[in-house]
Amino acid sequence: MPLGAGELKGAWATSKSNAATTQKSSQWSFGYIHNLSKRTAVYATLARVGNSGGANAVLNGATAVANSSSTGYDIGLRHTF
């Protein structure tokens, strides 16, 4: 969604297993991209994964523990040549 000189972004995803135990993982994320010029932008994103039923999904290679959650963020500068 356009917002000022940038864009606001969001996503939500869920995964459910049909195994004997119903493993379920849900993830949401929100981010903002701010255009500094036609070719340069700064960005930031926050994401969180929640697990239940023995699921162990994580963000960016974190240590997997069943039924726990994982939170991550990124901040950066993008320039296209």
C-alpha positions as CSV (number, residue, x, y, z in Angstrom):
1,M,0.0,0.0,0.0
2,P,1.5,3.4,-0.9
3,L,2.2,5.6,2.1
4,G,3.9,8.9,1.7
5,A,7.2,8.5,-0.1
6,G,7.2,4.8,0.4
7,E,5.2,1.6,0.7
8,L,3.7,-0.3,3.7
9,K,3.7,-4.1,3.3
10,G,2.2,-6.9,5.3
11,A,1.8,-10.7,5.0
12,W,0.3,-13.6,7.0
13,A,0.7,-17.3,6.4
14,T,-0.3,-20.5,8.1
15,S,0.7,-24.1,7.7
16,K,-1.1,-27.1,9.2
17,S,-0.1,-30.8,9.2
18,N,-2.5,-33.8,8.7
19,A,-0.2,-36.1,10.8
20,A,-1.4,-37.8,13.9
21,T,-0.6,-34.7,15.9
22,T,-1.9,-31.5,14.4
23,Q,1.2,-29.3,14.0
24,K,0.4,-25.7,13.1
25,S,2.6,-22.7,12.4
26,S,1.5,-19.2,11.7
27,Q,3.6,-16.3,10.6
28,W,2.9,-12.5,10.2
29,S,5.2,-9.8,9.0
30,F,5.0,-6.0,8.4
31,G,7.5,-3.8,6.7
32,Y,8.0,-0.3,5.3
33,I,10.1,0.8,2.3
34,H,11.0,4.5,2.2
35,N,12.2,5.8,-1.2
36,L,15.1,8.3,-0.8
37,S,15.4,8.8,-4.5
38,K,14.4,7.1,-7.8
39,R,17.0,4.3,-7.2
40,T,17.7,4.3,-3.5
41,A,15.5,3.2,-0.6
42,V,15.8,2.2,3.0
43,Y,13.6,-0.6,4.4
44,A,12.7,-2.4,7.7
45,T,10.7,-5.5,8.3
46,L,9.4,-7.3,11.5
47,A,8.3,-10.9,11.4
48,R,7.0,-13.5,14.0
49,V,6.3,-17.2,13.7
50,G,4.1,-19.0,16.3
51,N,3.9,-22.8,16.7
52,S,1.5,-25.2,18.3
53,G,0.9,-29.0,18.3
54,G,4.6,-29.8,18.3
55,A,5.5,-27.6,15.3
56,N,9.0,-26.1,15.3
57,A,9.2,-23.6,12.4
58,V,11.7,-20.7,12.9
59,L,13.0,-17.6,11.2
60,N,16.5,-17.3,9.7
61,G,18.0,-20.5,11.1
62,A,17.2,-19.9,14.8
63,T,17.2,-22.9,17.1
64,A,14.0,-24.9,16.7
65,V,12.1,-25.7,19.9
66,A,8.6,-27.3,19.6
67,N,5.6,-25.0,20.4
68,S,7.8,-21.9,20.8
69,S,7.8,-18.7,18.7
70,S,10.5,-16.9,16.8
71,T,10.8,-13.2,16.0
72,G,13.1,-11.5,13.5
73,Y,13.7,-8.2,11.9
74,D,15.8,-6.7,9.0
75,I,16.9,-3.2,8.3
76,G,18.7,-2.2,5.1
77,L,19.6,0.1,2.3
78,R,18.8,-0.8,-1.4
79,H,20.4,0.8,-4.4
80,T,19.8,-0.3,-8.0
81,F,22.5,0.3,-10.6
